[in-house]
Amino acid sequence: MTHPQFFRAGDPGLTATRIDFSDAAQAELHDLARHPDMRSDLPACQETMGQVRRLLHEGPGFAVLGTLPLDATTPDVARALYQRLAAMVARPVAQKFTGITLYDVHDTGRQALPGSGVRPDQTNIELHIHNDNAYNTTPPEIVALLCLRPAARQDEGWNRVVSFAAVHEALAARFPHLLPRLYRPFPFDRQREHAPGDAPILYAPIFAREDGRLITRMGLHQVRSGLVMTDEAVDEETHAALAAVTHILADPSLAVDLRLRAGEMLFVANRAIGHSRTGFTDPPDPTRKRLMVRLWLRDSGSPAYMQ
């Protein structure tokens, strides 16, 4: 299939998704780390982030960028550097009603139960392929993750990216009779992230077309929670369609596995590319606990959580 954001594991063009800062960009970052309030257009960094932007919009739809000079600065300054770089791709927007833009993804020890409002990204469980805020009205256009600390174990806490165009093609080839169900609404648990008095459930299809472009809302955790919360009877077609999606998303030939190192950043085109994370167990030492910092980026509409 010819599609700029269509890929499978092992495609040779994916090697171009890893970008390193040039020497000039590294020098700008080190200067900025020493002088966080420095006013500068950072032309070398702008050039690098332009490469990221092109990969997101004209390439596979994701990019891994490295590496922030974590050893030369504090965690707070590293977050500020990251946000400044990300803003060169698109505008950072709120991730909660509180207006927070920088959001820590880590294990809080809580459980993501139906209707609890606890997001799975606040646990250590495996996060299945999804796109962020699929369960609400204003998903971000781009999701960014900065790795401050990877999982302590090398075989845990890996990230994974999948092309929804490739997922759709696989579903059409293997389960064509179920694809129409995925274009009809499902109940998404809104994770208590909505205005007072609003419905706790969002009804939306997993797949839709906008101006001929495939648009995806992939949040099977929130759909299954929504089915529990609404106490809806799950008919055979719905059950089979969700099972088919689960089966396709588990196909390793569609997925690219990534282990981010400290200081590396992942950027993903949120409506076209799904991402996930394998489970992990943190050690008792708080300085070794897995910690990612997420940004949501969107140029359209307002920067508020809800519009």
C-alpha positions as CSV (number, residue, x, y, z in Angstrom):
1,M,0.0,0.0,0.0
2,T,1.3,3.5,-0.9
3,H,0.7,5.7,2.2
4,P,3.2,8.0,3.8
5,Q,2.3,6.6,7.3
6,F,2.1,3.0,6.3
7,F,4.8,0.7,7.6
8,R,5.6,-2.7,8.9
9,A,8.4,-4.0,11.1
10,G,11.6,-4.3,9.2
11,D,10.8,-1.8,6.5
12,P,14.2,-0.4,5.3
13,G,13.0,3.2,5.4
14,L,12.5,3.1,9.1
15,T,16.2,3.6,9.8
16,A,15.6,7.3,8.9
17,T,13.3,7.7,11.9
18,R,16.2,8.1,14.3
19,I,17.6,11.6,14.3
20,D,20.6,12.8,16.2
21,F,21.3,16.4,17.1
22,S,24.0,18.0,14.9
23,D,27.1,19.4,16.7
24,A,25.7,22.9,16.3
25,A,22.4,21.8,17.8
26,Q,24.2,20.1,20.7
27,A,26.1,23.3,21.3
28,E,22.9,25.3,21.4
29,L,21.3,22.8,23.9
30,H,24.4,23.0,26.2
31,D,24.2,26.8,26.1
32,L,20.5,26.7,26.9
33,A,21.1,24.2,29.7
34,R,23.5,26.6,31.3
35,H,21.3,29.7,30.6
36,P,17.6,28.5,30.5
37,D,16.3,32.0,30.1
38,M,18.6,32.7,27.1
39,R,16.7,34.3,24.2
40,S,17.7,32.7,21.0
41,D,16.0,31.3,17.9
42,L,18.2,28.2,18.2
43,P,18.5,27.8,14.4
44,A,20.3,24.5,14.5
45,C,17.7,23.0,16.8
46,Q,15.0,24.5,14.5
47,E,16.5,22.6,11.6
48,T,16.6,19.4,13.6
49,M,12.9,19.7,14.7
50,G,12.0,20.5,11.1
51,Q,13.3,17.0,10.3
52,V,11.1,15.6,13.0
53,R,8.1,17.5,11.7
54,R,8.7,16.1,8.1
55,L,8.9,12.5,9.4
56,L,5.6,13.0,11.3
57,H,3.7,14.5,8.4
58,E,5.4,13.2,5.2
59,G,7.2,10.1,6.5
60,P,6.3,7.1,8.6
61,G,4.6,9.2,11.3
62,F,7.1,8.8,14.1
63,A,10.6,9.8,15.0
64,V,13.1,9.1,17.8
65,L,15.3,12.1,18.6
66,G,18.4,12.1,20.8
67,T,19.8,13.0,23.0
68,L,19.2,15.7,25.6
69,P,22.3,16.5,27.8
70,L,20.8,15.1,31.0
71,D,24.2,14.9,32.7
72,A,24.8,18.6,32.2
73,T,21.6,19.9,33.7
74,T,18.8,19.3,36.2
75,P,15.6,17.4,35.6
76,D,13.6,20.6,35.6
77,V,15.8,22.3,33.1
78,A,15.7,19.1,30.9
79,R,11.9,19.3,30.9
80,A,12.1,23.0,29.9
81,L,14.5,22.1,27.0
82,Y,12.2,19.3,25.9
83,Q,9.1,21.6,25.9
84,R,11.0,24.3,24.0
85,L,12.1,21.7,21.3
86,A,8.6,20.2,21.1
87,A,7.1,23.6,20.6
88,M,9.1,23.9,17.3
89,V,7.0,20.9,16.0
90,A,3.6,22.1,17.2
91,R,1.9,23.9,20.2
92,P,1.9,22.1,23.6
93,V,-1.7,21.8,24.9
94,A,-3.3,20.8,28.2
95,Q,-3.4,17.1,29.1
96,K,-5.9,17.5,32.0
97,F,-8.6,20.0,33.1
98,T,-6.0,21.5,35.4
99,G,-4.1,22.8,32.4
100,I,-1.0,20.8,32.9
101,T,1.1,20.4,29.8
102,L,4.1,18.4,31.0
103,Y,2.7,15.1,32.3
104,D,4.7,12.4,34.1
105,V,4.1,8.8,32.9
106,H,5.1,6.5,35.8
107,D,3.8,3.9,38.2
108,T,1.8,5.5,41.0
109,G,0.8,2.2,42.5
110,R,-2.9,2.8,41.7
111,Q,-5.1,0.5,39.6
112,A,-6.9,1.5,36.3
113,L,-10.3,0.1,37.1
114,P,-13.5,0.9,35.0
115,G,-14.8,4.3,36.0
116,S,-12.0,5.0,38.5
117,G,-10.5,7.9,36.5
118,V,-7.1,6.3,36.9
119,R,-5.3,6.4,33.6
120,P,-3.4,3.3,32.6
121,D,-0.3,5.4,32.1
122,Q,-0.2,5.9,35.9
123,T,0.3,2.2,36.4
124,N,3.0,-0.3,35.5
125,I,0.7,-2.6,33.5
126,E,1.2,-3.3,29.8
127,L,-0.4,-0.5,27.7
128,H,-1.8,-2.0,24.6
129,I,-1.7,-0.2,21.2
130,H,-3.7,3.0,21.5
131,N,-3.7,6.7,20.6
132,D,-3.8,9.3,23.3
133,N,-7.1,10.9,24.4
134,A,-9.0,8.7,22.0
135,Y,-11.8,8.7,24.6
136,N,-12.4,12.4,24.5
137,T,-13.3,15.1,22.0
138,T,-9.9,16.8,21.3
139,P,-7.1,14.2,20.9
140,P,-3.7,15.7,20.3
141,E,-2.2,15.8,16.8
142,I,1.2,14.7,18.1
143,V,2.3,12.9,21.2
144,A,5.9,13.3,22.5
145,L,7.7,11.3,25.2
146,L,10.9,12.2,26.9
147,C,12.7,9.4,28.6
148,L,14.2,10.6,31.9
149,R,14.7,7.1,33.2
150,P,14.1,3.8,31.4
151,A,12.8,0.8,33.1
152,A,15.4,-0.8,35.4
153,R,15.3,-4.1,33.6
154,Q,16.4,-4.2,30.0
155,D,13.5,-6.4,28.9
156,E,10.8,-4.3,30.4
157,G,9.1,-0.9,29.7
158,W,9.7,-1.0,25.9
159,N,7.7,1.3,23.6
160,R,6.1,0.1,20.4
161,V,4.6,1.9,17.4
162,V,2.2,0.6,14.8
163,S,0.7,2.2,11.7
164,F,-3.1,2.3,11.8
165,A,-3.1,2.2,8.0
166,A,-1.3,-1.2,8.2
167,V,-3.7,-2.4,10.9
168,H,-6.7,-1.3,8.8
169,E,-5.3,-3.2,5.8
170,A,-4.7,-6.3,7.8
171,L,-8.3,-6.2,9.2
172,A,-9.7,-5.7,5.7
173,A,-7.7,-8.7,4.5
174,R,-8.4,-11.1,7.4
175,F,-11.7,-10.0,8.8
176,P,-13.5,-8.0,6.1
177,H,-16.9,-8.9,7.4
178,L,-16.1,-7.2,10.8
179,L,-14.6,-4.0,9.4
180,P,-18.0,-2.2,9.1
181,R,-18.6,-2.7,12.8
182,L,-15.5,-0.8,13.6
183,Y,-16.9,2.2,11.7
184,R,-19.9,2.3,14.1
185,P,-19.8,3.8,17.6
186,F,-18.4,2.1,20.7
187,P,-18.7,3.4,24.3
188,F,-15.4,4.9,25.5
189,D,-14.9,5.5,29.3
190,R,-13.8,9.2,29.5
191,Q,-11.7,8.5,32.6
192,R,-13.6,11.2,34.5
193,E,-11.8,13.8,32.3
194,H,-14.9,15.8,31.3
195,A,-16.8,18.9,32.5
196,P,-19.2,18.5,35.4
197,G,-22.5,17.2,34.2
198,D,-21.1,15.8,31.0
199,A,-21.7,12.2,30.1
200,P,-18.9,9.9,31.4
201,I,-19.1,7.9,28.1
202,L,-18.1,9.1,24.6
203,Y,-19.7,7.2,21.8
204,A,-17.4,7.1,18.7
205,P,-16.2,4.7,16.1
206,I,-12.7,3.2,16.1
207,F,-12.3,4.1,12.4
208,A,-13.6,7.0,10.4
209,R,-12.8,8.9,7.2
210,E,-12.2,12.6,7.1
211,D,-11.6,14.1,3.6
212,G,-10.6,10.6,2.5
213,R,-8.1,10.2,5.3
214,L,-8.2,7.4,7.8
215,I,-8.8,8.7,11.3
216,T,-8.4,6.3,14.3
217,R,-9.6,6.2,17.9
218,M,-7.8,3.2,19.3
219,G,-8.5,2.7,23.0
220,L,-9.6,-0.9,23.7
221,H,-9.1,-0.4,27.5
222,Q,-11.5,2.5,27.5
223,V,-14.0,0.7,25.2
224,R,-14.0,-2.4,27.5
225,S,-14.4,-0.1,30.5
226,G,-17.2,1.7,28.7
227,L,-19.0,-1.5,28.1
228,V,-18.8,-2.4,31.8
229,M,-19.9,1.1,32.9
230,T,-22.9,1.1,30.5
231,D,-23.8,-2.5,31.3
232,E,-24.5,-2.9,27.6
233,A,-25.1,-6.4,26.2
234,V,-22.2,-7.2,23.9
235,D,-23.5,-8.7,20.7
236,E,-21.6,-11.3,18.8
237,E,-20.5,-8.9,16.1
238,T,-19.1,-6.4,18.6
239,H,-17.3,-9.1,20.6
240,A,-15.8,-10.5,17.4
241,A,-14.8,-7.1,16.1
242,L,-12.9,-6.2,19.3
243,A,-11.3,-9.7,19.3
244,A,-10.2,-9.2,15.7
245,V,-8.6,-5.8,16.5
246,T,-6.9,-7.3,19.5
247,H,-5.5,-10.1,17.4
248,I,-4.2,-7.8,14.6
249,L,-2.6,-5.4,17.1
250,A,-0.7,-8.3,18.6
251,D,0.9,-9.2,15.2
252,P,4.6,-8.6,15.7
253,S,5.1,-8.1,11.9
254,L,3.2,-4.8,12.2
255,A,5.1,-3.3,15.2
256,V,8.3,-1.5,15.6
257,D,9.8,-2.0,19.1
258,L,11.8,0.8,20.7
259,R,13.7,1.0,24.0
260,L,14.2,4.7,24.7
261,R,17.4,5.6,26.5
262,A,17.7,8.4,29.0
263,G,17.5,11.7,27.2
264,E,15.9,10.3,24.0
265,M,12.5,11.6,22.8
266,L,9.8,9.8,20.8
267,F,7.3,11.8,18.6
268,V,4.2,10.2,17.2
269,A,1.5,11.4,14.8
270,N,-1.4,10.5,17.2
271,R,-4.3,10.0,14.8
272,A,-2.3,7.8,12.3
273,I,0.1,5.9,14.5
274,G,-0.6,3.8,17.6
275,H,1.8,3.3,20.5
276,S,2.1,1.0,23.5
277,R,4.4,0.0,26.3
278,T,5.3,-3.3,27.8
279,G,4.8,-3.8,31.6
280,F,7.5,-3.2,34.1
281,T,8.4,-3.4,37.7
282,D,10.2,-0.6,39.5
283,P,12.9,-1.3,42.0
284,P,12.5,0.2,45.5
285,D,15.2,2.9,44.8
286,P,13.2,6.0,43.6
287,T,16.2,7.2,41.5
288,R,15.9,4.1,39.4
289,K,12.1,4.1,38.8
290,R,10.9,4.4,35.2
291,L,10.0,8.0,34.3
292,M,8.7,9.4,31.0
293,V,7.5,13.0,30.5
294,R,4.7,13.4,27.9
295,L,3.6,16.3,25.9
296,W,0.5,16.7,23.7
297,L,0.9,18.9,20.7
298,R,-1.9,20.4,18.6
299,D,-2.0,23.6,16.5
300,S,-5.7,23.5,15.8
301,G,-8.3,25.0,18.2
302,S,-7.4,26.3,21.6
303,P,-4.7,24.9,23.9
304,A,-7.4,23.9,26.5
305,Y,-8.1,20.3,27.4
306,M,-11.7,20.6,26.2
307,Q,-13.0,22.9,23.4
